[in-house]
Amino acid sequence: MNNTIAALSYDNMDEACTLYVRSPSGRYKLASDEQILAAGRTAAESLVSQSSPVDQPTKVKQFFQAKLAGLGHECAAFLYLDSRFKPIRYIEQGPGTLSQASVYPREIVKTALRLNAAALIMAHNHPSGSTEPSMADLNLTKHLKNALALIDVRLLDHVIVTAASTVSLAEQGQM
């Protein structure tokens, strides 16, 4: 099931309204593309509260879309959760290239142990615009889920993000 949300990305920046930022001197100037995208990623923090359990899949997908949709390269990100599914930390751990991100299950396991996480949600973007999970995406999900199970940490979902939509592998029954 796709979750379609209008999102700002490098593909549609010319269609957006004019935005301004205030300089340190107090004057307003035209915002750069990077400033707009950075502000959107910062604003995404309000979608997932540190004090509330992550129990609304739509908000989780919106959060990851705001964080990852505008990137011109693939990036894997993780939301580490405590035993009540409250966020501990959001970390982008798999920077990549135009068509792939490198994710090492061993590093994700080490981070989960260091943060004392009980669960996590993974997301990565597809700059190509396709929400279809690749065989590599499905294999990574399986390997990561198995590696985390060895230390009693649950992989709750793997969300694929594009500028226009998101897909949850858990909602599709592919976890």
C-alpha positions as CSV (number, residue, x, y, z in Angstrom):
1,M,0.0,0.0,0.0
2,N,1.5,3.4,-1.0
3,N,1.4,6.4,1.2
4,T,1.4,9.4,-1.2
5,I,2.6,12.7,0.2
6,A,3.8,15.8,-1.6
7,A,7.4,16.1,-0.8
8,L,10.2,18.5,-1.8
9,S,13.0,16.9,-3.7
10,Y,15.6,18.0,-6.2
11,D,13.3,16.9,-9.0
12,N,10.5,19.4,-8.2
13,M,12.3,22.4,-6.6
14,D,11.4,24.7,-9.5
15,E,7.7,24.1,-8.9
16,A,7.8,25.3,-5.3
17,C,6.9,28.7,-3.9
18,T,9.6,31.2,-3.1
19,L,11.0,30.8,0.4
20,Y,13.2,33.2,2.4
21,V,15.6,32.8,5.3
22,R,16.8,35.4,7.8
23,S,20.5,36.1,7.7
24,P,22.5,36.6,10.9
25,S,22.2,40.4,10.3
26,G,18.4,40.1,10.3
27,R,17.9,40.6,6.6
28,Y,15.8,38.2,4.6
29,K,17.3,36.5,1.5
30,L,16.2,33.9,-0.9
31,A,16.6,30.4,0.7
32,S,18.9,28.0,-1.1
33,D,17.8,24.5,-2.0
34,E,20.1,23.1,0.7
35,Q,18.6,25.4,3.4
36,I,15.0,24.4,2.4
37,L,15.8,20.7,2.6
38,A,17.7,21.0,5.8
39,A,14.8,22.9,7.4
40,G,12.4,20.1,6.3
41,R,14.6,17.4,7.8
42,T,14.7,19.4,11.1
43,A,10.9,19.9,11.1
44,A,10.5,16.2,10.7
45,E,11.5,15.7,14.3
46,S,8.0,16.9,15.4
47,L,6.5,13.8,13.7
48,V,8.1,11.4,16.1
49,S,8.1,12.5,19.8
50,Q,10.9,11.3,22.1
51,S,8.3,10.9,24.9
52,S,5.6,8.9,23.0
53,P,5.7,5.4,21.6
54,V,6.0,5.0,17.9
55,D,2.6,3.6,17.2
56,Q,1.4,5.4,14.1
57,P,2.8,3.9,10.9
58,T,1.6,6.9,8.9
59,K,3.7,9.4,11.0
60,V,6.7,7.1,10.9
61,K,6.5,7.0,7.1
62,Q,6.1,10.8,7.0
63,F,9.1,11.2,9.3
64,F,11.4,9.0,7.2
65,Q,10.1,10.7,4.0
66,A,10.9,14.2,5.4
67,K,14.4,13.0,6.4
68,L,15.3,11.1,3.2
69,A,13.2,12.1,0.2
70,G,15.3,15.1,-1.0
71,L,18.6,13.3,-1.0
72,G,20.2,12.7,-4.4
73,H,21.9,9.5,-3.2
74,E,20.7,6.4,-1.4
75,C,20.9,6.6,2.3
76,A,19.9,4.0,4.9
77,A,18.5,5.3,8.2
78,F,17.5,3.7,11.5
79,L,15.1,4.8,14.3
80,Y,16.2,2.9,17.4
81,L,13.5,2.3,20.0
82,D,13.3,1.4,23.6
83,S,11.2,-1.5,25.1
84,R,8.1,0.7,25.0
85,F,8.9,1.7,21.4
86,K,9.8,5.2,22.3
87,P,12.5,6.7,20.1
88,I,16.1,6.6,21.5
89,R,17.9,8.0,18.4
90,Y,17.6,8.5,14.7
91,I,20.9,7.7,12.8
92,E,21.7,7.7,9.1
93,Q,24.1,4.8,9.1
94,G,24.3,3.8,5.4
95,P,25.3,6.7,3.1
96,G,25.5,5.5,-0.5
97,T,25.6,6.3,-4.1
98,L,23.0,7.0,-6.7
99,S,21.7,3.5,-6.8
100,Q,22.8,1.7,-3.5
101,A,23.6,2.2,0.1
102,S,26.0,0.1,2.1
103,V,24.5,-1.4,5.2
104,Y,26.4,-3.8,7.4
105,P,24.2,-5.8,9.8
106,R,27.2,-6.1,12.2
107,E,27.3,-2.3,12.6
108,I,23.6,-2.0,13.2
109,V,23.8,-4.8,15.8
110,K,26.7,-2.9,17.6
111,T,24.7,0.3,17.6
112,A,21.5,-1.4,18.9
113,L,23.6,-2.9,21.8
114,R,25.3,0.5,22.5
115,L,22.0,2.3,22.6
116,N,20.3,-0.5,24.6
117,A,17.6,-0.6,21.9
118,A,14.8,-3.2,22.0
119,A,13.6,-2.6,18.5
120,L,14.3,-0.5,15.4
121,I,12.8,0.7,12.2
122,M,14.9,0.9,9.1
123,A,14.3,3.1,6.1
124,H,16.1,4.0,2.9
125,N,15.4,6.2,0.0
126,H,15.2,5.4,-3.7
127,P,16.3,8.5,-5.6
128,S,15.0,6.8,-8.8
129,G,11.5,7.3,-7.6
130,S,10.5,3.6,-7.6
131,T,9.1,2.2,-4.4
132,E,9.4,-1.4,-5.5
133,P,11.8,-3.2,-3.2
134,S,14.7,-4.8,-4.9
135,M,15.9,-8.3,-4.2
136,A,18.9,-6.7,-2.4
137,D,16.4,-4.8,-0.2
138,L,14.5,-7.9,0.7
139,N,17.7,-9.9,1.4
140,L,19.1,-7.1,3.6
141,T,15.8,-7.0,5.5
142,K,16.0,-10.8,6.1
143,H,19.7,-10.8,7.1
144,L,19.3,-7.8,9.4
145,K,16.2,-9.2,11.1
146,N,18.0,-12.5,11.7
147,A,21.1,-10.8,13.1
148,L,19.1,-8.6,15.4
149,A,17.0,-11.5,16.6
150,L,20.2,-13.1,18.0
151,I,20.4,-10.2,20.5
152,D,16.6,-10.0,21.1
153,V,16.1,-6.8,19.2
154,R,13.1,-6.6,16.8
155,L,13.2,-5.2,13.3
156,L,9.7,-3.7,13.1
157,D,9.7,-2.4,9.6
158,H,11.7,-1.4,6.6
159,V,10.3,1.6,4.8
160,I,11.3,2.6,1.3
161,V,11.1,6.3,0.6
162,T,10.8,8.3,-2.6
163,A,9.9,12.0,-3.1
164,A,6.3,11.2,-3.8
165,S,5.5,8.1,-1.6
166,T,6.6,5.5,0.9
167,V,6.2,1.8,1.1
168,S,6.2,-0.3,4.3
169,L,7.6,-3.8,3.9
170,A,5.7,-4.8,7.1
171,E,2.4,-3.6,5.7
172,Q,3.1,-5.6,2.5
173,G,3.9,-8.7,4.5
174,Q,7.5,-8.8,3.4
175,M,9.2,-8.8,6.7
